[in-house]
């Protein structure tokens, strides 16, 4: 069966956005006559026809939105769900929650399940193992708007909501430097994830702003408790060279403190540790963890409002936006002041 040409296909070939193609096909006054002629002529040439299933899906609402998250047990994602539900239920929508368990194949199955259940829109945070995005494009091609939060692909034009990961990492690293740290280890997320890139870049920028030379040996890919225990030998080997550690999330920070203290390294007297997230464990662990508040509930609310705006948008013209939430530093006893 031949592939039916979509608005996304036309946009890619002509090197313009899908929303521009959509508006040009509808003779929208915002689009220049030249662009309209180009798009309409090309659409005729490739025999473009609006996707009937997509149009039907747009017209028949189920008042249900879907969520795909990497893991429910993570405090950040559970707090995002709280924010989503608050806004969704107030607007008369039900919520279906799918958990990918950081597994790309499971994420593909979840996306198809939400499509089969004819949800009105999807809120999504990518799994760590997702490199291909065809399952997401499939949702969009079927008329289902998608809004990303926390982890999003660069390649897909959609609404996105993030904490300012770069700024959060920068203020965390600046705080360590302000307490006297000069040799700071960063336990990082995978570099293909935007949060991994942005938090690493924020850490490097803070060093640069304080005249501290960046040492590539002071970055280890290590963003889970299991990773910490697997890398314990490497972390302990560096312990006599470092005086601070900035970790990409709180669970990694807490596991790191456990490994250090078990080996007689005192926190913060020998090494200061700061995390990212500010879940309940940050206050329960010993010493209480300095961290950056990630504001999951606020992210959930913002993402849901963006999704509802798309669902309620009857003109089928929507320009994607990115919203960035400002992080807040929470100073506790794991860093010297």
Order of alpha helices (4+ residues) and beta strands (2+ residues): alpha-alpha-alpha-alpha-beta-alpha-beta-alpha-beta-alpha-beta-beta-alpha-beta-alpha-beta-alpha-alpha-beta-alpha-beta-alpha-beta-alpha-beta-beta
